């Protein structure tokens, strides 16, 4: 066997070990998976208004936030550090000068924390994003991808049981 071929065969395992492994696809989570087994399921959303009176509700948004249903619910510790993908609705915590939201609460249904009481803390993810996302309509759901951390967070609107640094934000396609 020529020396050159022998050297190539000998170096192949080293090259394979040094090559970066392809990034694993994030685990797609459902909101139910954020509630520990045996814990009570989250209550259904509580509507505080009739949609026929939506203009009045929107005008009242400057009022105090509704009281959270359950601000200290148990979380799933095993999810800490996992790369996940979770769909939900954005509740902005502020806008930058470009009109983008870089910090927000991700919630399972439209209107949570704004028009109805916030869901339990294990149904809220406090998200930060370096690139931000432009919010044209608050009723637009998004897929958020990143590393999920089991970490309590308190905001002016609600308590969150999870945090995430968003690596990817894309509109949810029906």
C-alpha positions as CSV (number, residue, x, y, z in Angstrom):
1,X,0.0,0.0,0.0
2,X,1.5,3.3,-1.0
3,X,2.5,5.5,1.9
4,X,0.2,8.3,0.8
5,X,-2.9,6.1,0.9
6,X,-1.8,4.6,4.2
7,X,-1.5,8.1,5.7
8,X,-4.9,9.1,4.3
9,X,-6.6,6.1,5.9
10,X,-4.8,6.7,9.2
11,X,-5.8,10.4,9.3
12,X,-9.5,9.8,8.3
13,X,-10.7,9.1,11.9
14,X,-9.0,12.3,13.1
15,X,-10.7,14.4,10.4
16,X,-14.1,12.9,11.2
17,X,-13.6,13.6,14.9
18,X,-12.5,17.2,14.3
19,X,-15.4,17.9,12.0
20,X,-18.3,19.7,13.7
21,X,-21.3,17.5,14.2
22,X,-24.4,18.6,12.4
23,X,-26.6,20.6,14.8
24,X,-29.5,18.5,16.1
25,X,-32.9,19.7,15.2
26,X,-34.6,21.3,18.2
27,X,-37.2,19.3,20.0
28,X,-40.7,20.6,19.1
29,X,-42.6,21.1,22.3
30,X,-46.3,21.5,23.0
31,X,-47.5,23.7,25.9
32,X,-48.8,20.6,27.7
33,X,-45.2,19.4,27.9
34,X,-44.2,22.4,30.1
35,X,-46.5,21.1,32.9
36,X,-45.0,18.4,35.1
37,X,-46.6,15.0,35.2
38,X,-49.1,14.8,38.0
39,X,-49.5,18.6,38.3
40,X,-52.9,20.0,37.7
41,X,-53.5,21.0,34.0
42,X,-53.6,24.8,33.3
43,X,-57.1,26.2,33.5
44,X,-58.7,27.2,30.2
45,X,-58.3,30.9,29.2
46,X,-60.7,33.2,30.9
47,X,-62.2,35.7,28.6
48,X,-63.0,39.0,30.3
49,X,-64.7,40.7,27.4
50,X,-67.1,40.1,24.6
51,X,-65.5,40.4,21.1
52,X,-68.3,42.7,20.1
53,X,-66.8,45.2,22.6
54,X,-63.2,44.8,21.4
55,X,-62.8,48.5,20.8
56,X,-63.5,49.2,24.4
57,X,-61.0,46.5,25.5
58,X,-58.3,47.9,23.3
59,X,-58.8,51.4,24.6
60,X,-58.5,50.0,28.2
61,X,-55.1,48.4,27.5
62,X,-53.3,51.3,29.3
63,X,-55.0,50.2,32.5
64,X,-53.4,47.8,35.1
65,X,-52.7,44.2,34.0
66,X,-55.0,41.5,35.0
67,X,-54.0,39.3,38.0
68,X,-52.1,36.1,37.0
69,X,-54.0,32.8,37.5
70,X,-51.1,30.9,39.1
71,X,-47.8,32.7,39.4
72,X,-45.7,29.9,41.0
73,X,-46.7,26.7,39.2
74,X,-44.3,23.7,39.0
75,X,-42.0,23.3,36.0
76,X,-40.4,20.4,34.2
77,X,-36.8,20.4,35.4
78,X,-35.7,17.9,32.7
79,X,-36.3,20.5,30.0
80,X,-33.5,22.7,31.3
81,X,-30.8,23.2,28.6
82,X,-32.7,21.5,25.8
83,X,-32.8,23.0,22.3
84,X,-36.5,23.5,21.7
85,X,-39.1,24.8,19.2
86,X,-42.3,26.2,20.7
87,X,-45.2,27.9,19.0
88,X,-47.0,30.8,20.7
89,X,-48.0,34.4,20.8
90,X,-45.8,37.4,21.6
91,X,-46.6,39.7,24.4
92,X,-44.1,42.6,24.0
93,X,-42.2,43.9,27.0
94,X,-40.8,46.8,25.1
95,X,-39.8,48.0,21.6
96,X,-36.5,49.3,20.4
97,X,-36.1,52.4,18.2
98,X,-36.5,50.3,15.1
99,X,-39.9,49.1,16.3
100,X,-38.7,45.6,17.0
101,X,-39.5,43.5,20.0
102,X,-36.3,42.1,21.6
103,X,-37.8,41.0,24.9
104,X,-41.2,39.4,25.3
105,X,-43.4,36.8,26.9
106,X,-44.3,33.8,24.8
107,X,-47.8,32.5,25.7
108,X,-50.0,29.7,24.4
109,X,-53.0,31.8,23.3
110,X,-53.8,35.2,21.9
111,X,-54.6,37.9,24.4
112,X,-52.9,36.3,27.4
113,X,-51.4,39.0,29.7
114,X,-53.2,41.7,27.8
115,X,-56.9,41.1,27.4
116,X,-57.3,38.2,29.9
117,X,-55.4,37.1,33.0
118,X,-52.0,35.7,32.4
119,X,-51.8,31.9,32.3
120,X,-49.9,30.0,35.0
121,X,-46.2,30.6,35.2
122,X,-45.4,27.2,33.7
123,X,-47.3,28.3,30.5
124,X,-45.1,31.4,30.0
125,X,-41.6,31.7,28.5
126,X,-39.7,34.9,29.0
127,X,-37.8,35.3,25.7
128,X,-34.9,37.6,24.7
129,X,-33.7,37.9,21.1
130,X,-30.7,39.7,19.7
131,X,-32.2,40.3,16.3
132,X,-35.7,41.0,17.5
133,X,-39.0,40.6,15.7
134,X,-41.2,43.2,14.1
135,X,-44.8,42.8,15.4
136,X,-47.3,43.9,12.8
137,X,-50.2,42.2,14.6
138,X,-50.3,40.8,18.1
139,X,-52.6,38.0,16.9
140,X,-49.7,36.5,14.7
141,X,-48.3,33.3,16.2
142,X,-44.6,32.5,15.9
143,X,-42.3,29.6,16.2
144,X,-39.5,30.4,18.7
145,X,-36.4,28.3,18.7
146,X,-33.6,28.3,21.3
147,X,-32.2,26.8,24.5
148,X,-35.0,26.5,27.1
149,X,-33.9,27.3,30.7
150,X,-36.0,26.4,33.7
151,X,-35.6,29.7,35.4
152,X,-38.2,31.9,37.2
153,X,-38.6,35.4,35.8
154,X,-40.8,38.2,37.0
155,X,-42.1,41.0,34.7
156,X,-44.6,43.8,35.2
157,X,-47.2,41.6,33.3
158,X,-46.6,38.1,34.7
159,X,-44.4,35.6,36.3
160,X,-42.7,33.1,33.9
161,X,-41.4,29.6,34.8
162,X,-39.1,29.4,31.8
163,X,-36.6,31.6,29.9
164,X,-35.2,31.3,26.4
165,X,-32.6,33.1,24.3
166,X,-34.3,33.0,20.8
167,X,-32.0,31.8,18.1
168,X,-34.7,31.8,15.5
169,X,-38.1,33.4,15.3
170,X,-40.4,32.6,12.3
171,X,-44.1,33.2,11.7
172,X,-46.3,30.2,12.4
173,X,-47.8,28.9,9.2
174,X,-51.3,27.3,9.5
